Amino acid sequence: MLAVGLMSGTSADGISAALVRIGPGRAVRILRQLTIPFSRAEQARILALRDATVAELSEANFSLGRRFADAARRVMRGSRPRVIGSHGQTVWHAPGRHTLQIGEPSLIAEATGVDVVADFRPRDIAAGGQGAPLVPFFDEFVFGGTRRRRCLLNIGGIANVTLVGGGRRPVAFDTGPGNCLIDDTVRRLTGGRETFDRGGRRARVGRIDGQLLERLLAHPYFRKRPPKSTGRELFGPGFVPARPSDNTIATLTVFTAVTIADAIRRLSAPSEIIVSGGGVFNATLMKHLEWLFAPARVVSSDTVGLPPLAKEPAAFALLAARAIQGLPNTVPSATGARRAVVAGKIIPGKVISTKL
């Protein structure tokens, strides 16, 4: 089955899209991928939506829907997928209580003529889960079933990890901040001229503030046991000092690496950590992880044929393919739900008949 996946993460840096072929068996092959960056002004508007009016949210829902539709058309490029899965843009996530992702899927369906599955999180919450993380279903589907325990780490705005294989049920959760605090601090330090620490260069020249690091690590989220999920509601701009510097960025980069490593090592001692997401391109962050996990290998998901920015859209392509078949596409051990559910709402792409 051909499917398209669309994703815009908590960093709000752009839309990632992937065209994938699913099957036979557990095969998921990425045929095409692209990332369409948001402008600085667009990113700022998206990040401000948590404080938006109802009218502003309604407008953003439709404008983002058009952007997702454009990304879908561009990645399809003449192919005819069976379904499109769109995670949308998270505006608010209160784990286990309520959640809101926008990017109107009706616009995607109308623009492409393809069935669209969107709004995945609410069904899991209805079943008693946190509503996230959802990518662990992809991790278990693609990488599970092996004798050895494997660790899949995705570093987007928020970092999440999945442990699969080894004859045990998957364990997955959000470890805490990924790129979000680093990105926020770079934007504030440069007055918006830079939106992320390219290659980890600022972190490399900055000095680590031990007192700040200790204070950040004291946050109670890091002592919670999984299942757990989080977002910018907890780790937003107010979490870091008001007067940032390269030293702050260096400290936040170490903080991100330490929280990831501590979370994983409490549960497992993996021999290999496969990393995806934008964090792969932060060389300083990756070096911290290599040091913290040594002698285990820390490698990019590229080494297993999965481009780092394609994993999450590929995951929602798979979740959408399962949804239109009426098959479960969640992992209760990851979200804490009572049972696996068929997550996502289906928007038909074309009308078969106009007769009543």
N, C-alpha and C positions, 0 to 999 in steps of 0.2 A: 504494500500500500504506500502511495506517495502522500506525504503530509508536510505541512508548513508549520513552523513554530515561531511565535513572536514574543519578545520579552523586553521590558524596560525595567531596570532594577532600581534599588533605593538610591543609587548615586545619581540617577536621572541624567546620565551623560549621553544617552542615545537609545535607539531601538536596534536590538540584535534580531536577525531573522535567519532561519535555516530551512532549507528544503531537504527532507530526509526520505529514505526508503526504509520501510519497516517490514521485517520478515524476509525469509521464513525463520521459524524458531524465534530466537531472541536477538536477531541481527537488526541493528539500527545503523544505517550508513548515511553519512552526510554527503549530499550531492552538491550543495551550493550553500554558501553563507555570506552574509554581509552585515555591516553595522552602519547605521545612519546616525551620525552625531546630532544632538540638539545644539542649537546656538547657545551662547552664554545667556542671552535674554530668555530663551525658552527654558533652559535649565533653571534659571532663577525663578521663573513663574511656577514651574512644577514644584520646586522645593518649598515655595511659599503657599502651596495649596492647603497645607494643614491648617492655615488660618484664613482660608478663603470664605467668601460669602456663598450662599446657595447658588446665586446667579453665576458667580465665577466658576464654581464646580461644574455646573451644567454646561457652560461654554467650553471648559477644559475637556470635559468628557467627549464632546463632539470634535473638537480640534485635534485631540490625541487620536480619536478613532480614525480621522482622515490620515494622520501620519502612519498609523499602523496599517491602514489599507494600502497606502503607497508602498510601504516596506514589503507587504505581502505580494503585491503585483511585481515589484522589482525582483524579488527572490524567485518567484514562480517563473518568470521570463519564458513564456510559451509553454510551460508544462501544465498539466492539469491535475493538481492534487485532489485527493478525495476529501480532505478536511484541513482546516486551519485551526490551530490552537493558539489563543492569545491570552497571556497572563494579565496584560494590562499594566497600568502604572499604579502602584500602591500609594494611596493618599493617607490612609490610617490603618493601623493594625493593632488591635487590642487582643492578644492571644486568648482564644477560647471564649471570647465575648462578642466581638463584632469586628468587621474588617471591610475595607472599601478599596476596590481597584477600579480605575476608570480607563476609558478608551473604547468608546461605543462599538460593540461588535457588529451591530446591524449595518454600520457603514462599511465594515470590512466585507460582510456577506454581500451587500449590494454592489460593491465595487468589483468583486472578484467572481461572483456567481458560485462560490464554493461554500459549503457548510462550515460554520464557525462554532467552535466551542470556547467559551470564556467564563470568567467569574468562577474559578475553581475552588477558592478557599471556603465559601460559606457552607457547602455541604459537609465538609469535614467538621466544621464548628457545630453544625446541627447534630452531628453524631458524637458530640462530646470531645472533639479534638481541638487543638490549638489553631487549626487552619493552615499551619505551616510547620516545618518545611514540606514541600511537595516533590521536589526534585529527587528525593531518595527512592521514589518508585522507579525512576529511570536508572539510578545507580544499581538497584537490586536487579532490575530486569536485564541490564547489559553486563554488569560486572559480578553479580551474585552467582551462586551455584558452584563456586570453586572451592577447593579444599583449603586454600590459604585465606586468611583474613586480609581484606584489602581496605584501604582508607582512601576515600574520595573527598577532597577538600575543595570547596568553591569559595573564592574570595571576591565577592562583589562589594556592594556598599556594606552589607552584613556578611559575615563569614559563616558558612555552614559545612558540616561534615557528615559523611555517611560511612559506617563500617559495615561491610558485607562479606559474605562467604564464611568459610571455616565451619560450615555445618550449624551456624547459629543464626537467629533471626537478625535482620538489620537493625542497627541503632543509628539514629540520625537526629541532629538538633542544630540550632544556631549557636555558635560559640560566642558570638558577640560582634563588636565592630570589625568590619573588614577594611574597606577603603573610605568609609563615610567620614570619619573624624579627621583623617588625613586630608581628604578633599576639602572639607569645610574650612580647615585651618589654612590651607594654601589659598583658598579664595579670599579669606579675610586678610591674610598677610599681604597679598598682592593687589587688593582692591578689585578682584575679579579678573585681572589680566591673565592669571593662570587658574585652572580649575582642578588640577591634580599634580602630584609630585612626579613629574615625568622621569621614569627610570629610577626613582628613589634618590635623585641627586641632592635634594634639600636635606633629606634624612641623613645622607652620607656625610655632609659637611657639618651638620648640627651636632650638639653635645647632648647627651641624655641627662635629663633632670631626674635624679633618683627620688627626690621627695614627691615630685609630681607623679612619677611612675607608681610609687607605693600608694598614693592616694587613689589613683585610677583603678588599680588592681583590687582595692577594698570594696568595690561596688558589689552589692549582694547578688546580682545576677550570676556572677561567676561561681558562686557557691551552690546555686540551684542544680539539682540533678535533672537530667532529661527525662521525659520530653519537655522541651522548652523552645520558644521562638521569641524573636525580638525585632526591633526596627529603630527608625529614627525618632520614634516617640520616646524611647529611653536613651538612645545614644545620638542626640542631636547637637546642634551648635552650642547649646548651653552647658554641655558636659565638659568642655575644655576651657582653659583660661581665656579671659577677654582680650589679653594683649599677646597675640601669638608671635612666634619667631621660628627660625629654623631649628632651634633647640626643642621647641614644642613639637615640631614635625618629627624630629628624630626620636623623641620620647614616645609619641603616639605610634610610631612605626614599630618600636620595640614592644610597646604595650599590646598592639594587635598580634604580633608574633607570639608573645608569651601566653596570652589568653587562648589562642588557638592550640598551642602545644600542650598547655596544662589540661585543657578540656579533653583532648584526645588521649593523653597519657594516663588520665584517671581511669579510662575504660579499656585501653588496649595498648599494646606495644608493637605497632605495625612495622613491618620491614620496608614498606614503601608507601609514600604519600603522594597521590596523584592530584596535582593542583590545576584547577581551571579558574576562569573569571579574570577580570582586569588586574587583580593582584599579581598574577603571573609576571606582568611586565614591570613590576616594581622590583628591581634587582636587589635593593637593600633589604626589602621585606623578605624576599626569597632567601637571601644569605642568612638572615636571622633564623629563618625556619630550618635551613640546612644545619646550622650550628645547634639549634635546640633539639633537633630530632636525631642527630648523629648517634650511631652509625647508620640509621635507616636512610634510605634514598628519598629525596624530595625532587620530584620530576614534574614537568609540564604535562598536561593531558595530551599534548601533541604527540608524545611518545607512544600513546595507545590509539593514535588515529583520530583524536577528538580535539579539534581546534579550540583553544581556551574560551573564546567568546561564543562558540556555537553550542556548548553543552546545555545551557539553560533553554534556549529556544528549541533545541532538539528534544529536550525533556517534555516541553509542552506540546510539541507535535505528537509525541508518543501518548501523552495523557489524553489528547483530543482523539487520537485513533482508537484508544480503548473506550472512551466515552461513547462514541457513535456506535460501537458494538455492544454497548450495555455491559461492559466489563469493568470491574473495580480498578481504580487507578491511584489509590492512596495506600500508605503504609501506616497502620495503626500504632506500631511500636515507635514510629517517628513523631507522630502528632499527638498521641495519647487518646485517640478516638476509640469508641467502644468496638468498632468494626471497620473493615475496609468498605469504602463507598465508591459510587460512580460520581466523581466530582466534575462540575462544569455544566453550564447551560448551553443548549444547542440552538443556534440560529440558522435555519435553512437558507442555503445559498440561492436557490432558484425555485420558482413555482412550477410544480408538475402539472397542475390543472387549475383552472379558475372556476370550475363547476362546483356548485354547492352540493 
